[in-house]
Amino acid sequence: MSLFVFMEYAKLQERISAYRTAAFSYLGVAHFNYNSIVGGRLRFERAVLDKKEKDMAEVQEIIEQISTIAEDSVKIANFAEQLVENNPKLAESLEFILGVELQEKHRREENANKI
């Protein structure tokens, strides 16, 4: 009878050992997957930030170039005329976006004045 109990105990210990090995394997896979997801998200966020910084640098350069004609109304009129003639869709988009941004600016200033 004791040999039978010992055999059952050995089988049980072997099954427990197999469960532990599987659990550690699953834990390792889960850890690897989590790190892959987090790393991928960080790389994506960094790429988005890099693109945004590059875009903002380009926008700043364009603003600086346009600012050179800011005081000359004739140059501004010529610029607007050429923009509408050469790229009317861009002109309409700029008109809309500038209108929205100006409204937002006025709204923020009014809210700031109320405080």
TORPADREN-118922 format. One record per residue (C-alpha): residue number from 1; x, y, z. Coordinates in nm, 2 decimals. Each point is the difference from the previous one (the first is absolute). Layout:
<nodes>
<node resi="NUM" c1="X" c2="Y" c3="Z"/>
...
</nodes>
This chain:
<nodes>
<node resi="1" c1="0.00" c2="0.00" c3="0.00"/>
<node resi="2" c1="0.28" c2="0.24" c3="0.08"/>
<node resi="3" c1="0.16" c2="-0.06" c3="-0.34"/>
<node resi="4" c1="-0.33" c2="0.09" c3="-0.17"/>
<node resi="5" c1="-0.03" c2="0.32" c3="0.21"/>
<node resi="6" c1="0.36" c2="0.09" c3="-0.08"/>
<node resi="7" c1="-0.07" c2="-0.05" c3="-0.38"/>
<node resi="8" c1="-0.31" c2="0.21" c3="0.02"/>
<node resi="9" c1="0.19" c2="0.27" c3="0.19"/>
<node resi="10" c1="0.28" c2="-0.01" c3="-0.26"/>
<node resi="11" c1="-0.25" c2="0.04" c3="-0.29"/>
<node resi="12" c1="-0.17" c2="0.29" c3="0.18"/>
<node resi="13" c1="0.34" c2="0.16" c3="0.06"/>
<node resi="14" c1="0.08" c2="-0.04" c3="-0.37"/>
<node resi="15" c1="-0.33" c2="0.15" c3="-0.10"/>
<node resi="16" c1="0.06" c2="0.29" c3="0.23"/>
<node resi="17" c1="0.34" c2="0.05" c3="-0.14"/>
<node resi="18" c1="-0.14" c2="0.00" c3="-0.36"/>
<node resi="19" c1="-0.26" c2="0.26" c3="0.11"/>
<node resi="20" c1="0.27" c2="0.22" c3="0.14"/>
<node resi="21" c1="0.21" c2="-0.03" c3="-0.31"/>
<node resi="22" c1="-0.30" c2="0.09" c3="-0.22"/>
<node resi="23" c1="-0.09" c2="0.29" c3="0.23"/>
<node resi="24" c1="0.35" c2="0.15" c3="-0.02"/>
<node resi="25" c1="0.00" c2="-0.05" c3="-0.37"/>
<node resi="26" c1="-0.34" c2="0.18" c3="-0.03"/>
<node resi="27" c1="0.13" c2="0.28" c3="0.23"/>
<node resi="28" c1="0.31" c2="0.04" c3="-0.23"/>
<node resi="29" c1="-0.22" c2="0.02" c3="-0.31"/>
<node resi="30" c1="-0.23" c2="0.25" c3="0.17"/>
<node resi="31" c1="0.30" c2="0.21" c3="0.11"/>
<node resi="32" c1="0.15" c2="-0.01" c3="-0.35"/>
<node resi="33" c1="-0.34" c2="0.10" c3="-0.16"/>
<node resi="34" c1="-0.06" c2="0.28" c3="0.25"/>
<node resi="35" c1="0.35" c2="0.14" c3="-0.07"/>
<node resi="36" c1="-0.05" c2="-0.03" c3="-0.37"/>
<node resi="37" c1="-0.33" c2="0.19" c3="0.02"/>
<node resi="38" c1="0.14" c2="0.27" c3="0.22"/>
<node resi="39" c1="0.31" c2="0.04" c3="-0.21"/>
<node resi="40" c1="-0.20" c2="0.01" c3="-0.32"/>
<node resi="41" c1="-0.23" c2="0.27" c3="0.15"/>
<node resi="42" c1="0.30" c2="0.20" c3="0.12"/>
<node resi="43" c1="0.17" c2="-0.02" c3="-0.35"/>
<node resi="44" c1="-0.33" c2="0.11" c3="-0.16"/>
<node resi="45" c1="-0.04" c2="0.29" c3="0.24"/>
<node resi="46" c1="0.36" c2="0.11" c3="-0.06"/>
<node resi="47" c1="-0.05" c2="-0.02" c3="-0.38"/>
<node resi="48" c1="-0.32" c2="0.22" c3="0.03"/>
<node resi="49" c1="0.18" c2="0.25" c3="0.22"/>
<node resi="50" c1="0.30" c2="0.01" c3="-0.24"/>
<node resi="51" c1="-0.24" c2="0.06" c3="-0.30"/>
<node resi="52" c1="-0.18" c2="0.27" c3="0.20"/>
<node resi="53" c1="0.33" c2="0.17" c3="0.08"/>
<node resi="54" c1="0.10" c2="-0.01" c3="-0.36"/>
<node resi="55" c1="-0.33" c2="0.13" c3="-0.12"/>
<node resi="56" c1="0.01" c2="0.28" c3="0.25"/>
<node resi="57" c1="0.35" c2="0.10" c3="-0.11"/>
<node resi="58" c1="-0.13" c2="0.02" c3="-0.36"/>
<node resi="59" c1="-0.30" c2="0.20" c3="0.11"/>
<node resi="60" c1="0.22" c2="0.24" c3="0.19"/>
<node resi="61" c1="0.22" c2="0.04" c3="-0.30"/>
<node resi="62" c1="-0.30" c2="0.08" c3="-0.22"/>
<node resi="63" c1="-0.13" c2="0.25" c3="0.26"/>
<node resi="64" c1="0.34" c2="0.17" c3="0.01"/>
<node resi="65" c1="0.00" c2="0.03" c3="-0.38"/>
<node resi="66" c1="-0.35" c2="0.14" c3="-0.01"/>
<node resi="67" c1="0.08" c2="0.24" c3="0.29"/>
<node resi="68" c1="0.24" c2="0.18" c3="-0.23"/>
<node resi="69" c1="-0.29" c2="0.13" c3="-0.21"/>
<node resi="70" c1="-0.22" c2="0.07" c3="0.30"/>
<node resi="71" c1="0.04" c2="0.38" c3="-0.01"/>
<node resi="72" c1="-0.04" c2="0.03" c3="-0.38"/>
<node resi="73" c1="-0.37" c2="-0.02" c3="-0.09"/>
<node resi="74" c1="0.08" c2="-0.01" c3="-0.37"/>
<node resi="75" c1="0.21" c2="-0.31" c3="0.05"/>
<node resi="76" c1="-0.26" c2="-0.16" c3="0.21"/>
<node resi="77" c1="-0.27" c2="0.07" c3="-0.27"/>
<node resi="78" c1="0.23" c2="-0.14" c3="-0.27"/>
<node resi="79" c1="0.07" c2="-0.31" c3="0.22"/>
<node resi="80" c1="-0.38" c2="-0.05" c3="0.05"/>
<node resi="81" c1="-0.07" c2="0.05" c3="-0.36"/>
<node resi="82" c1="0.26" c2="-0.25" c3="-0.11"/>
<node resi="83" c1="-0.11" c2="-0.25" c3="0.26"/>
<node resi="84" c1="-0.36" c2="0.02" c3="-0.11"/>
<node resi="85" c1="0.10" c2="-0.03" c3="-0.37"/>
<node resi="86" c1="0.25" c2="-0.28" c3="0.04"/>
<node resi="87" c1="-0.16" c2="-0.20" c3="0.28"/>
<node resi="88" c1="-0.36" c2="0.09" c3="0.08"/>
<node resi="89" c1="-0.06" c2="-0.30" c3="0.21"/>
<node resi="90" c1="0.29" c2="0.09" c3="0.23"/>
<node resi="91" c1="-0.13" c2="0.36" c3="0.01"/>
<node resi="92" c1="-0.35" c2="-0.12" c3="0.11"/>
<node resi="93" c1="0.15" c2="-0.23" c3="0.26"/>
<node resi="94" c1="0.22" c2="0.28" c3="0.14"/>
<node resi="95" c1="-0.30" c2="0.23" c3="0.01"/>
<node resi="96" c1="-0.21" c2="-0.25" c3="0.19"/>
<node resi="97" c1="0.28" c2="-0.10" c3="0.25"/>
<node resi="98" c1="0.11" c2="0.36" c3="0.06"/>
<node resi="99" c1="-0.36" c2="0.09" c3="0.07"/>
<node resi="100" c1="-0.04" c2="-0.28" c3="0.25"/>
<node resi="101" c1="0.33" c2="0.08" c3="0.17"/>
<node resi="102" c1="-0.09" c2="0.37" c3="0.03"/>
<node resi="103" c1="-0.34" c2="-0.09" c3="0.15"/>
<node resi="104" c1="0.17" c2="-0.23" c3="0.25"/>
<node resi="105" c1="0.25" c2="0.27" c3="0.09"/>
<node resi="106" c1="-0.27" c2="0.26" c3="0.06"/>
<node resi="107" c1="-0.20" c2="-0.26" c3="0.21"/>
<node resi="108" c1="0.30" c2="-0.07" c3="0.22"/>
<node resi="109" c1="0.07" c2="0.37" c3="0.04"/>
<node resi="110" c1="-0.36" c2="0.06" c3="0.10"/>
<node resi="111" c1="0.01" c2="-0.28" c3="0.25"/>
<node resi="112" c1="0.33" c2="0.12" c3="0.14"/>
<node resi="113" c1="-0.15" c2="0.35" c3="0.04"/>
<node resi="114" c1="-0.31" c2="-0.14" c3="0.19"/>
<node resi="115" c1="0.22" c2="-0.16" c3="0.26"/>
</nodes>
